[in-house]
Amino acid sequence: MTTPSGSPTDDNVPLPEITAADLAAQPTGQLLAHAMTLIIRRIGTVPLEERPEVVRALDDVRAALFGYWVLHYHGSNAITGFCQEMPHRVVDADFFTLLDQSLDRMGDDDLLALVRDWRAELDRATAEVERQERETGTAAQGWDWERTARLLALLDAETMRGLDARYRAIGPASLDRVSGYIREHADAVFTVVK
């Protein structure tokens, strides 16, 4: 739960401070990391099973930044790298819902289109995993690491290379949009001081 100022009410942790000059001049990557400090710290203090609730409790601005941050932080090796580093997220519908909402709120149409194309490739591979399971009579009750590994192995290499190239090409403009979004909504993530 958050107060109108955006600070958490459960522990009254103040928002990170930033000077108006730093807000205007800080490089994009640093500004995004600075904006995320409180959220990441808060998520790191709760058990894994409680983290989704912390994310659901974020206000719209911080939820948008968090969704973007997860992809940006774990996507340093583009979409293929994200799949390798965060396989549990590629089968997490809640993650894609958050990411869609994040990119929509920030007006990042290019990255949103890429994420939807990525999701279409994941859906195609998922359908293939399910088809194989039906044929072999080995349908799983739910997702597990082995099934996720099979899904990732079925991703089309050419499609993934194309997604990676697009991700790298639109990355700088996407980060610029995030900077603009942070500056526009600075009071939701920072205490701006003189």
Salt bridges, closest charged atoms under 4 A:
ASP10 OD2 - ARG42 NH2 2.41
GLU53 OE1 - ARG56 NH2 3.27
ASP59 OD2 - ARG62 NE 3.10
ASP60 OD1 - ARG105 NH2 3.40
GLU85 OE2 - HIS74 ND1 2.59
ASP92 OD2 - ARG89 NH1 2.66
ASP108 OD1 - ARG177 NH2 2.93
ASP110 OD2 - ARG177 NH2 3.99
ASP117 OD2 - ARG166 NH1 2.73
GLU121 OE2 - ARG124 NH2 2.61
ASP123 OD1 - ARG119 NE 3.55
GLU128 OE2 - ARG131 NH2 2.48
GLU133 OE1 - ARG147 NH2 2.55
GLU133 OE2 - ARG150 NH2 2.62
GLU135 OE2 - ARG131 NH1 2.41
GLU146 OE2 - ARG150 NH1 3.42
GLU184 OE2 - HIS185 NE2 3.73
